[in-house]
Amino acid sequence: MSKICEVCGKRPAAGNSVSHSKQTTRRWWKPNIQKVRAIMTDGTVRRVKVCTKCLKSGKIKRAI
């Protein structure tokens, strides 16, 4: 299953978790992706995967 936001394209990012002693281990930052029913620009209702930041900012209109 894809973990990419269909509106902004946000995807998981990789990096290092750095402790106080500067020891590093690999880790992932995953976006909060939700499956929602949304109204598209042409008026149809479709299920899309959207991050919560796009939902909160109003970039997509939810179908209720």
C-alpha positions in Angstrom: 0.0 0.0 0.0 1.3 3.4 -1.0 2.1 5.8 1.8 2.2 8.9 -0.4 -0.2 11.9 -0.1 -2.1 12.2 -3.4 -2.5 16.0 -3.0 1.0 17.3 -1.9 3.1 14.2 -2.6 4.4 13.9 1.0 6.2 10.6 1.5 8.2 8.8 4.2 11.6 10.3 4.9 14.7 8.5 6.2 17.4 9.8 8.5 19.3 9.2 11.7 18.1 9.1 15.2 20.9 10.8 17.2 21.3 10.1 20.9 22.9 12.3 23.5 26.2 10.5 23.1 26.0 11.1 19.3 25.3 7.4 18.5 23.2 7.2 15.4 20.7 4.6 14.3 18.5 4.7 11.1 14.9 5.7 11.4 11.9 6.7 9.4 9.5 9.7 9.6 6.1 8.6 8.2 3.4 11.1 7.2 -0.1 10.7 8.8 -2.0 9.4 5.7 -5.7 8.9 5.9 -8.1 7.3 3.4 -11.0 9.8 2.9 -13.9 10.2 0.5 -13.3 13.5 -1.3 -15.2 15.6 -3.9 -13.0 16.0 -7.0 -12.8 19.1 -9.2 -15.3 17.6 -11.7 -17.8 16.9 -8.9 -17.3 13.1 -8.6 -16.7 11.4 -5.3 -13.5 9.3 -5.0 -11.5 7.7 -2.2 -8.1 9.2 -1.9 -5.1 9.0 0.4 -4.4 12.4 1.9 -2.1 13.6 4.7 -3.7 15.3 7.7 -2.0 18.6 6.9 -3.8 18.8 3.6 -7.1 17.9 5.3 -6.6 20.6 7.9 -5.6 23.3 5.5 -8.6 22.7 3.3 -6.7 21.6 0.2 -9.3 18.9 -0.4 -13.1 18.9 0.2 -14.4 15.9 2.1 -17.6 14.1 1.0 -19.9 13.3 3.9 
